[in-house]
Amino acid sequence: MPARGSARAGFIGLGVMGRPMARHLLEAGFAVTVHSRSRGPVEELVAAGATDGGSPGGVGAASDVVILMLPDPPDVHAVIFDEGLAAALAPGSVIVDMSTGDPMLAREWAATLAERGIDLLDAPVSGGDVGARERTLSIMVGGRAEALERARPLLDAMGRRVVHVGDSGAGMITKACNQLVVASTIQAVGEALVLAAAAGVSPARVREALLGGFAASRVLEVHGRRMLDANYVPGGRVALHRKDARIISRLARKLGVVTPAFDIVADALESLADEGGGDLDHSALVTLIEAESGVLVADRAQAQEE
Amino acid sequence: MPARGSARAGFIGLGVMGRPMARHLLEAGFAVTVHSRSRGPVEELVAAGATDGGSPGGVGAASDVVILMLPDPPDVHAVIFDEGLAAALAPGSVIVDMSTGDPMLAREWAATLAERGIDLLDAPVSGGDVGARERTLSIMVGGRAEALERARPLLDAMGRRVVHVGDSGAGMITKACNQLVVASTIQAVGEALVLAAAAGVSPARVREALLGGFAASRVLEVHGRRMLDANYVPGGRVALHRKDARIISRLARKLGVVTPAFDIVADALESLADEGGGDLDHSALVTLIEAESGVLVADRAQAQEE
C-alpha cells in the first residue's frame, strides 16, 4: 500500500499504547520511522515494515509529523528538547504529543517550538489500551487548525473520533476533564454497588438495571463489570490516574475552580496508591469503599448468582 | 384491540409520569380503571378508553393488577391502607408501586399485604417523563417472581427494560443506587465543564470529545447539554432528588456503608433546594459550582461557538 499524502510519519514511544497505534499507521500505508527506549518493540515494528530511526533526532530527520506516546511530561520534554527531535525537524513540521500531560507545559513548549516554525499539538486520548488496539480511541486536540489538518490523516488512522477542542493546551485540559469525570464516575458506581451488596441486592442485577436508565455510562459497563469480578488487572492504572488527578487539582486551584466531589476521589486515589495499589486498575477505588463498609461486591455478586 | 391475558389493570396517580404510562396500557389493549386526585387527567384517560374507578377502592374492586405512580411514600400508604385499595382487592391481586420510595417501608408494607394474599411489587423507574412518554423506562422490580409474572405484560407495555432485582425492597434499593449514580455523575460533569470554561476551552467541544471515551454517559449527553444551554426546566426536579438523597443517606447509614463522594453531592442538593432551586432540573447542581468558581458554562459555550 502506498503512503497516503506526503506526510512521512515518525513515532516515538512504543509502549502498551504506542505499539498498536504505530501498527495502525503502517496498516494505513504510512511510511513510519520509529524509536523507543526498549529494543524489543522497535524490532517488532521494523519487522512489520517500519524504519528504525535510532534516536529521537533520527526520527526527526526522517519525518514531517512525529507522534509521541510517552509516559510522563519529563520524558516528552527530554525527547523534544534534549534528545534532538526539535533540532532535527524542518520548519513546517508537526509534533503530536498524545501522552497525558500538564496543559501549562503544553502551552509553554508550543510557544518555544513555534519560534522554530514547528507546531506542537497536544492530543491526548481516551479509550485505553483496548481503544489503541481496536482503533476506537477518542483524540482531543489542542493547537493550530492548520497543523491539525497536516496530522489528521495519521490521527484518523489511530482513533475513531478526533475533536479539535481549541488552542495549545486545550487537548490536555479536555483530557483533565475526562479524567475527572472518569474517576468520579468510578467512585459513584463503586459506592452504589457496595450499597446494593450491603442491602442484600445482587450488584450484578443492579448494574444491569442501571444500564437501562440515566445512570448508564461506559464506566458502569466496563469498570462496574470489573468490580463484580474483583478484576483489577489494568486497564487504567491507579498510579497514572493519581498523576492526572494532581494535574487536575493544580489546574483547578490555579483557575479558582471548586471541584468538591472530585477532591474526595483524588484523595482516595492518593490513599490507594500509597497503600500499594498503584499498579491496580482504577476501578479498584471500590476496594476502599468495601473496606470501610465491611462488604465485598464480588462476594455478593457470586453468592446471589449461584 | 382486546385485552391481553386475563389481567384487569388499575392505575392510580395520573401525574406527569402516570398519564403517559396509563395511555400505553390502553394502547396495548388492556382494560384500565383509573383514579387520580385531579379530575382533568381522569377525564382525559376516560376519553381515551379508560374507566373512572372513582376512588382507590373503586379501582381495587375492578382490577387484578394495580399500578401506583404517586409522589411520595405517605401517598402510597394512604392509597393502599386508608383509601380502600387493599380492602377492595381480592386475594391473588398484585399492587405495583412504581413511585420511588424507602426500601424499608416497601418491605414492611409487602409483609402486611401478604397476610391478605396480596402481593406488593416495588418497581420504581428510571428515564423520567421522556422515558414515560416514549416507553423507554427502565423498571427495577423487587418482590415475588410469581407476582412479577402476573404484572409483567403491563410493565412491558410501559417500559423498555424490566429487571427483577430481588425480593421486596430490592427495586427501591436499586433505584436508590440509580439516584446515587445519577446525582454524582451530574456533579462530575458539572465540575468538568466549569473547569473547561474557566480554562478557556469550549465546554461544548469538551462534552463532544468526552462522549467518545470512558467519560461517556447518559448524564454527559442529556444533563451536560442542559448545562451548556443553562436550561434547568425539569426533567428531574432538585426537590425530588433531594428526597431520594435522604433515602440513600439513611439507607447507607443503617447499613454502615460509606458514600464519601455522594455525601458532598447530597449536601449540594440540600443547599440548592434551600436556596429556592427545588423546582429546577437536577442538572442545576452545576450552578453551585459556577457560583463558587466565578464562571458560567453557558456563557463560555456561547462565546466560543460564535
Interface residues (C-beta under 8 A of the other chain):
Chain A: P103 V125 S126 G127 G128 G131 L137 S138 M140 G142 R160 R161 V163 H164 V165 G166 G169 A170 I173 T174 A176 C177 N178 L180 V181 V182 S184 T185 Q187 A188 V189 E191 A192 L193 V194 L195 A196 A198 A199 G200 V201 S202 R205 V206 E208 A209 L210 G212 G213 F214 A215 A216 S217 R218 V219 L220 V222 G236 I248 L251 A252 L255 G256 V257 V258 T259 P260 A261 F262 I264 V265 A268 I289 E292 S293 G294 V295 Q304
Chain B: P103 V125 S126 G127 G128 G131 L137 S138 M140 G142 R160 R161 V163 H164 V165 G166 G169 A170 I173 T174 A176 C177 N178 L180 V181 V182 S184 T185 Q187 A188 V189 E191 A192 L193 V194 L195 A196 A198 A199 G200 V201 S202 R205 V206 E208 A209 L210 G212 G213 F214 A215 A216 S217 R218 V219 L220 V222 G236 I248 L251 A252 L255 G256 V257 V258 T259 P260 A261 F262 I264 V265 A268 I289 E292 S293 G294 V295 Q304
